[in-house]
């Protein structure tokens, strides 16, 4: 039996949620796993509304339209910015709807993974052994999370980024595309690791680092 789902966010990241759902449905025999009711967004741009229409999907209206859906309807947060995602997760939580975890069929997750609600793993993601992921963690295309990592809530690991073994990534962190965090290091809460950076030492909280080595 298909489960109903609403995507929060009409931007590119939200529409990528739609692609993942379509891939999940296409990989499963029989009835589709998910039925997308549509998108909610408080301030969608005209171009993004047109792009949603091109997907043959429905714009349901602002976020408060979630009060009109069934209590068993799932939600997924299609929001790439970790801070925005955390704020919206708090709002969505007031509606009492369950958060969907979406794993693309071309992602590989270790059998002993522990993950919170709202995980999104894009195509090509590789998560190995003894990894813990918090709530609403987004692992973008071809990201890698190696052994013994602990990744807190609302973290984004962007395309082709890699967390080496035994890394600690605290809440709200953004790891930029193609960045690398070397083994055994900690990235403090609310920090940003710039695209292409190589982190060779611990990153304090609320810090932006970039470059090779990252500073």
C-alpha positions, -999 to 999 in steps of 0.1 A, spaced: 0 0 0 14 34 -10 21 60 17 13 96 11 41 122 13 44 160 10 76 177 0 85 209 19 103 233 -5 98 239 -42 134 248 -49 160 226 -65 166 206 -34 129 199 -29 125 188 -65 154 165 -61 133 148 -33 107 142 -60 134 125 -81 145 102 -53 109 92 -46 104 84 -83 135 63 -82 124 45 -51 90 38 -66 106 26 -99 128 1 -81 101 -16 -61 79 -42 -78 42 -38 -76 24 -8 -60 46 24 -56 59 29 -21 51 66 -21 23 88 -35 34 125 -36 5 147 -27 25 178 -37 48 205 -25 44 232 2 64 264 3 57 297 19 74 318 -7 80 298 -39 93 318 -69 74 318 -102 102 299 -119 101 272 -92 64 269 -94 67 263 -132 94 237 -126 71 219 -101 44 219 -128 68 204 -153 71 174 -129 34 170 -132 33 177 -94 10 199 -74 18 230 -54 -4 227 -23 3 262 -9 21 276 21 35 254 49 3 257 70 -15 236 44 0 206 62 -28 209 87 -52 198 60 -35 164 52 -41 131 69 -23 124 101 -5 94 85 9 116 57 47 118 58 68 149 51 103 153 37 122 185 40 136 195 6 158 223 20 195 223 15 205 249 41 209 231 75 198 261 95 167 266 75 160 229 76 162 229 114 138 259 117 113 244 93 116 210 111 104 227 143 74 242 124 66 210 107 67 192 141 38 212 153 16 194 128 25 160 142 33 144 109 59 117 106 92 125 88 100 102 58 135 88 54 144 85 17 172 63 4 179 63 -33 182 28 -47 217 35 -59 229 45 -23 247 20 -1 242 21 37 260 -1 61 239 -28 79 248 -14 113 238 22 105 218 40 132 198 69 117 172 94 129 140 103 111 142 124 80 174 109 65 178 116 28 205 97 10 209 106 -27 222 84 -55 258 73 -51 260 78 -14 282 54 5 279 49 42 300 22 57 301 5 92 292 17 127 279 51 115 253 72 135 233 98 117 209 123 134 176 136 123 171 153 89 206 146 78 210 150 40 238 131 22 239 145 -13 251 128 -45 281 106 -42 289 117 -7 309 93 15 306 87 53 333 63 65 334 40 95 326 51 131 314 86 122 288 104 143 268 130 124 244 151 143 210 165 134 204 187 103 238 182 88 243 185 50 271 166 33 271 180 -2 280 162 -35 313 143 -36 323 153 -1 339 127 22 340 122 59 369 99 68 366 74 96 358 83 132 347 119 124 324 138 147 301 163 129 279 184 152 245 198 146 237 222 117 270 217 99 273 222 61 301 202 44 306 217 9 309 199 -23 341 178 -28 353 188 7 372 162 28 373 159 66 403 138 76 401 109 101 393 114 137 384 151 135 355 171 149 335 198 131 317 220 156 281 230 155 268 255 130 301 255 111 306 255 73 333 236 55 338 253 21 336 235 -12 369 217 -21 384 222 14 405 197 32 400 197 69 432 187 88 424 199 123 393 203 144 369 230 134 354 252 162 317 258 164 302 286 143 332 288 120 337 290 82 368 272 69 379 268 33 410 260 13 437 233 14 445 229 42 412 244 55 416 276 76 
